[in-house]
């Protein structure tokens, strides 16, 4: 038993997050070195003493540890800002759990993750964007100052399906309706979004992009909606991304990473055009076009409860699914030429040819990273090539290894699973529609899927 306790303490010492445990009376029974560093205290100062003795700014009502001791209910991902004993402002995200033995509450434990640096970086970004927007009001606007650098002409494609998508994007750019974009990683979602902004009447107004997975969920709300001075310790009057994007476009990437409660607030903005800063009581209007993107199919996100269904239906006014590179292999040659030209200019080289063996590999490779992976493969090769021709010896090793292993199996015997699934789906949908004389509702019943799901798959698979 003694060895077990020693091992447990050794494990706890290696965890890089603050851990603070108290008994049912609020006396500290465990306090690790990370928590001590966050609070600016020594472990010995806190152990064996009542929680409120060392943290006089807290009360029974405001302390999450004491609250859990009182209620016996866990508190998850609570954002807390406080001043430690050295006068340093600290931002943490805390999860506080009850400790029970035989059903009886005997204490509580809190795990605190320090997000101070992340919050400072996000606040600096907001301040910088606010300064940029303020500066724009004192000079004439041009497209180059909006934050969006790509235009429709930058979308390179000869693929028929992608050309149709591009035409649709040019049409919807003229309106103010929200847009939902789906595309795997590396397909060029932000390129398309920026092109839509620059083709719209909002092109001289701000373009603001935020990856919802890039910052902790506890900071996302204040980043989007802004804060009011005094709403929590250290809070100041600060505009959020909605205010910074006023009159322009707000692009929310990886929307499914946004917590569902914040998704509900986003839906409210979409419905009435009003926002309220965190800690504020006043609502005020914003004129922002929302474009959201997912790297997983929206229907699947809804089924997994990563995306609210009501938000999905509100955003899905205009739906633009970007095809994967493996579904538009006819674009590979033109993209190769484009990236060679780009890196010839950057590296001051003169590569003019691609070996036929390389072209064959590129055409057969599955491209899980899509256009971005193709660009990186060209960039990698351009760093190694000495003459004017890219050969197989210049390609990234993982592409060579993948193609070598796949060549050992017969392509006819083992088609790519994703392509086989899509082909099967398309065939079954076509058969169901033929059986029902094109009646989508009856075909959906025949396939035992919701009508909306069938319509989504018909659009994706180009079934009419």
N, C-alpha and C positions, 0 to 999 in steps of 0.2 A: 504493500500500500504506500509506503514511504517513497519507493522508487517511482511509482505512478505519479505521486504528487510532484516529485522533482521534475519528471518529464513534462508534466502539464505546465509547470511554471516556466520551464525552458522553452516550450512551444509558444506560450504567451509572450515571452520576452522577444521572440523573433517577429511578432506581428507588428507591422509598421502603421498601426492606427492606435489612437488613444483608447484605453480601456479603463473604466472606473466602475467599481462595484460597491454597493452599500448594503447593509442589512436592513431589516424591516424598520428599524428606528432611525435610519439615515446615517449610521456610522460607517465610515469607509473601511472596507475589508480588503479591497484590492485596488491598486492604482499604479499603472505601469509607467515606464520612463517616457513613453511618447506623450501620454496625457500630461505628465509633469512638465515636459518641454513646452507643450501648447499653452499650459496655464502659467508658465513662468515660476513654478514652485518646485520644491524638492519633495520626493516621494515621502520622506520621513515626516514632513510637515503636515501631510494630509492623512496618512494611514492612522486608523484608530480614533480619528476625530469626526465630529458631526459635519456633514456636508456643508451646512450653511455657515459654519465657523470660518472655513477657508474661502468661501465664496459669498461674501456679505451682500453682493449686488443681487443675489438670487433670493427668492422667497419660496415658501412651500407651494405657492400657486404657480410660480414661473419656472421652478426647477423640474425638468423632465424626469429626473431620477426620483424625486419625492412624489411627483404625480403618479408615476407607475407604481410606487410603493403603496399609494393610497387606493388606486383603482384596480391594480392587478392587470391592466390592459397595456399591451405593447404600443409603442410609438415609433413609426418608421420614417426615416429620411426627413427628420425635422431640421430645417435650416436655422442655425443660431449664430448671432454675431455678438461678441462680448469683448471687454477689455481685460487682458490678463494682468497679473500683479506688476508687470513691467510697464504697463500703460500701452501695450501693443494691441491694436484691434485685430481680433482673430475671427475668421469665418470657418464654421464647421458644419458638417452634415451628420446628424446624430441618429442612431437607432438605439432605443432603450427598451429592454426586455425584462419582464418579471422573472424572478428566480423562485421556483416552487419545489417543495419537497412533500411528497404524499398529498398533493393537492393544496397544501398550505403555503401562503406567500411568506418567504423568508428574506426577501431582498429584491434588488434590481441591479442590472448591469447595463452600462452604456458604452457603445462603440462610437468613437468620434473620428471622422475623416476630415483632415485639414484641407480646405479648398480656398484658402486665403489667396494664394498666388493665382489660381484660376480666376477667382472673382476680380482680382486687381487687373488681370489681363483683359477680361471682358469689359470692365469699366473703362479701361484705357481705350479699347476699341470703340466703345460708345462715345467717349469724349472726343476721340479723333474724328469719328464720323460726324458728330455734331458740329465740330469746328469747320470741317469741309463744307457741310451744308450751309453753315452761316456765311462762309466765305463766298459761296456761290451766289448768295443773294446780293453781294456787292459787285458782281461782275456778270457779264453776259454768259448765258449757259451755252455749252456745246456738248455734243454726244460724248466727247472724251472725258468729261468731268462727271458723268453720271454713275460711274462704277461698272458699267457694262461696256465691254470692248469688242464683243463679237457681233457680227451681222449675219443676215441670211446668206450672204455670199461666202461666208466662212464655212458653211455646212457643205462639205464635199461629198457628193454622191452621184452615181449613175444608176443606182438601184431604183426600180420602178416604184416599189412600195414606199421607200424612204422619200422619193421625190413627191409622192402623193401626200405624205405626212408633212413635208416641208411646205407644200401649197396650202394645206389646211392651217398650218401654223401662221402663215402670212395672212390668211383671211381673219383668223381669230385675234390676231394682234391688234386689229382696229377696235375691238370691243373692250369692255371692262369686266367681263365675266371671269370668275376664278377658273384656273386651269389645273388639272391633275396630270402629271407626267409619270410614266412608269418606264424604267429601263434598268438593266443590270449595271453593276459597277463598270465604269469605263466606256459606256455607250455614248456619252456626250450630253448628259441632261442639262448641265449648266450652260453649255454652248448654245443649246436650243433656247433655253430660257432667256439668256442675254440677247439672242437674236430677235426673239419675240418682243422684248422691251424696246430694242432699237428700231423695230418696225412699227411701233405703236405711237399714238399721239403723246405718250408719256416719255418719249425718248430724251427730252431735255430735262426731265425730272429725275430724282434719285432712283438708283437701283441698289437695293440692299439684299445681301444673301446671308443666310444663317443655316449652318448644318446643325440640326437638332440633336445629333449624337455627339457633337464636339464639346459641349459644356455640360456639367452636371445638371440633372433635371431640376434640382432645387434652385438653381440660378437662372433657369430658362425663363421663368415667368417674369422676373424683374428685367431680364435682358430684352424681352419682347415688349413689355408694357410700361417699363420705367418705374421709378420709385418716387415717393414723397418724403421729404425731410421729416425725420422723427418717427417714421413707420416702424423702424427697428433700430437698434443701436448701431450708429455709424451710417445710417441711411441719409442720403442727401437728395435734393431735387435733381432728378436725372431723367432725361427722355429715353424711351425705349426705342426699339427698331421700328415699331409702327409709326411713331412720330417722325423719326429720321427719314422714313420712306414716304412721308405724306406727299401726295401728288404723283407718286411714282409707283414702283413695283417692289414687292417684298417676296423674295424667293426662300421658301422653307424646304431645305433638302432633308432627306431621311426622316420624313414626317412621322413614321411609325415609331421612332425613338422618343417622340414627345409624350409625356405622361397623359393619361386619359383625362384628368381633371383640367389640364391646360388646353387639351383639345376642345373641351367643352367651352372654354373661354374664347378660343379661336373661332369656334362656330358662331358664338354670339356676335363677334365682330363682323363676321361675314354676313350675318343676318341684318344687323342694324347699323353697322359702320361706326359704332361707339366703342371707345376704350376707357379703361379706368386704371390709373397707376396703382402699383402695389402699395397698400396703406392709405390710398386716397379715397375720397367719397364722391368726387365730382367725375362725371363722364363728359367726354368731349369727342366730337367727330373727327375721323381721319378718312382721307381719300386715298386708299391704297388698293392696288390690284394684287391679289394673292395668287402666286403660282407655287404649288407644292409638288414634291417629287418623292417617289418610292423606288427602292431597288428590289422590292418583292411585290408580286402581283397584288393589287388592292383587295381583290376578293379573298385572297389567302390571309392578308393582314386583318381583314374584318373577322374572318373565321377564327383566327388566333387571338382575337381581342387586343390587337396592337393598334387598331384603327377603329374609331367609333363609326358605326354604320351611318348615323345621321350626318357626321362630318363628311364621310365618303360621298354620300348622295349629294351634299351641297357642293363639294369640290368637283364632282364628276360631271359638271355642266359641260365642260370641254375636256375630253380625255385624249391624250397623245401618247400612245405606246411606242417607244423607240425600239426598233428591231436590233437584235444582237448581231455582231459582226458575222457569226457563222451562218446567219440567215440572209446575209447580203454579201456573199463572197465575191460577187462581181464588182464590189467596191474596193477590194483589196489592192488590185493593181494601181488604181488612181490614188489611193491613200499612200501606198509605197512611194510613188513619184512625189507626192506632196511632202512627205516627211523627209525624203532625201534632199529635196530642194531646201527645206527649212534648215536642216542641219549642215548642208553645204555652206549656207550663208553664215550660220553661227560658228562653225568650226573652221571656216575658210578652206574648205576642201573642194575637190572636184570629182565626186563619185557620179558616174553616169550610167552604170550598168548593174543589174542584179542577175546573178547566175541562175540559169533555168532550174537547177536543183533547189535553190532557195525559193523560187517562185512556187515550185511544186509543194515544198514543205509548208509554206505560208498558206497555200490554197487548201491543204489537207488538215492543217492544225485546227484544233477546236476553239481556240481563243477565249478561254474563260474570263480573261481580263479585257476582252473586246478591243476597241480602237486604242485605248490607252496602252494596253499590252503591246499592240502592234507598233505604236510609236516608240515605246521603250525598247523594243527589239531592234528597230531601225537605229535609234540613238546609240544603243550598245554596239551595234555593228559598225557604225560610223566612227566610233572611238578606236576601233581595232584595225579597220581597213587601211592598207598602205597604198594600194593602187587606185584604180578607178572602178573596181568591181567588188560588190558584196558577195562573198561565197559562204558555204556552210560553216567553214571554220570561224567565221565572224559572228555566228548566231549565238544567242544565250544558251547555256548548257541545258537548262530545263526544257527548252523546246526540242532540242536534239534528243534528249533522253525520252521525252514523251512520245515523239514520233518513232523512235527506235523500238520502244516497247509495244506501241500500237501496231507496228508493221508485222509483228510476230503473229498476230491474229488476223483472220480473214475479215476484211471490211464487210463482205456480204453476210458473213455469219454473225458478226457483232457490230451492228450499227450503233451510233451514239444513242444512249438511252433516252435523253431528252428529245432528240429528233424522232425516235420511234414512238414515244408517248404522244407527241404533238401530231404525228401522222395518224395514229390510232384515234385520237380525239376527233380530228378533222373528219376521218372516214365515218365514225359513228354519228357525228352531228349531221353530216350530209345524208346518211341513210335515214335518220330520224325525221329530218325535214322532208325527204322524199316520201316517206311513209305517211306523213301527215299533210301532204300537199302544201308545204311551206308554212304551216301554222306553228308559230314559235311557242305559243302556250302549250299546245298539245305535244309538241316535240320535247319540251322541257319535262312534261309529266312522263313521257316515254323513257327519257334518260334519267328520271328521278333526281333532277337538280332544279334549283330555283330558276324562274324565267330570266331574272337579271343576270344570273351566272351564265346562262346559255347565250344571251345577247352579248355579254362581254367576250365570251370565247369565240363567238361568230365574228366579232370585229377583229379580234386578235389574229384569228386564223384565216381571215379574209374569206369567210363562207357567206354566200349571199343566196 
